Amino acid sequence: MTHLIETPRPSPAKRPFFLRRGPMENIATTLIAIGFLMLFQPFLLVLYTYSLVTLLAGTAMFIIVSKFPE
C-alpha cells in the first residue's frame, strides 16, 4: 500500500497581493464591470472609446488570474 506525501504549500498570507487569486479575480471582475458601464453610458465619448479596451483587459486579466493557485 502506497501513501502519498503531500508537499506543503505556502499559505496565501505569504504570497504578495498581486499573486493571490481571490483579490485579483475581484479586481478583474471590477474592471469588466467598469468597461461595461463605460460602454452603455450616453454622456462622454471618451469613455465609450476606451470601453472595449477596458473590457478586453479585464477579461484577459481574469483568464490569466484564474490559473493562479488558491
N, C-alpha and C positions, 0 to 999 in steps of 0.2 A: 504494500500500500504506500503510495507516494503522497507526501504532504507538500503543498505549495507554500513557499515562503513569500509573503508579501513584502515588497520593499517599502519603507516608509516614505510617504510623500511629504513635501514641505507644507506646512499649514498655510492657508490663504493669507494669514496676517503677515507672514514673512515675505510674500511677494509684493513688488511695487504695485501701486494703484493701477497703473496702465497695463499691467499683466493679469489683472483679476477679471474673470469672466463676467460676473454679475454687474459690477458698476459700469463696465464698458458696454455691455449689452443695453443697459439703461440709457447711456449717452447716445448710442447708435439709434435706439428707438426714438429718443427725443429729437435727434437730427432728422429722422424720417418725418416725424410729425411736423416739425418746423418747415420742412420742404413742402409738405402737403398744404399747410396753411398759406405759405408763400404763393403756391400755385393758384389757389382759389380766392385770393383777396383781390378786390377791384380797385385799390387805391394807388399803388405805386408800381410803375412799370419795371423799375429796377429789381424789386423783389420777385416779380414774375419772371424776369430774365434769368435770375440765378436759382429759381426753384428746382429746375431739373437737375442742375449740378448738385444742389444740396440733397435732393432725393437719392441720386446715384451714389454720392459719398456716404450717406447714411446706410444705404443698402450694402455697399461694398464693405463698409466697416462692420456691419452686423454679420455678414458672411464670414469674414476673417475672424472676428472675435468669438463667434460661436464654436470655433475649433479649439479655443483655449481650454486647458484643463480647469476643472472647477476648484 
